[in-house]
Amino acid sequence: MSDVKVQIRPNGPFLVTGPITLLDPEGKAYDLTGKESIALCRCGHSQKKPFCDGAHKTCGFSGMETVPPPPQ
């Protein structure tokens, strides 16, 4: 089993750590050789999509999702 972790960064990108394959809409794989982790844009303003370029810091993006409490 792969040891992949996806972490939601406060007001920022998805940080993906571990061995993954990232495919574009045509099924072509991005070259992630040598990268132990990647940051994926979730604000929609990055000029390097699907990767984060830090645009979330200046576009007013807000995202602080947390795990909901278990149902009672």
N, C-alpha and C positions, 0 to 999 in steps of 0.2 A: 504494500500500500504506500502510495506517495505521501510524503510529509509536506503538504502544501498548506499554507496559512494565508487567509485573506483578512486583513484588518482594516476597518473603517477608521480613517484618520479624522479627528475632529476638524470640521470645516475644510476638509481636504480630500485627497484622493483615496482610492482603494490601494492599499499596499499589499502586494502579492509576493509571498516568499516561498521558495521551494521550486522543484522541477515542474514546469508547466510548458504547454504548447499554446501559443496565442495565435488564433487564426483570423484572417480578415473575412469579409463577407463572401469572397470567392473561394475560400478554403485554403488560401496560401498562408504559410506559417511565417510569422515575424522571426527574424534572427535574434534570439535572446542569448546567444553564446556568451558564456562568461558572466552572465548576470545572475546573482543569487536572489535578487528581488527586483520588482518593477512597481512603478506607481501608475495606476490607471486613472485617467481623468473622470470625474463625476460632476464637475461644474458646467461642462459644455463649452468652455471658453479657451481651452488649450489650443495652441497652434501646432502641437505635435500629437494630436489625437491618434490613437487611443491613449497615448501616454500623457502624463501630467507634466506641465511646464511651469507650474506655480501660478497660473492665471487666477486661481481661486482666491489668492491673497488680495487681488485688486478689483475683482468683479462683484464683490458683495455676497459671494456664495456662503450659505449657512447650512450645515448638516451635522447634527449631533445625535444620530440614531444610536439607541442603546437596546440591549436585549430586554424584551418585556418580561415582567414578572410571570412566574408560572400561574396558570389558571387555578382558582381555588374551588 
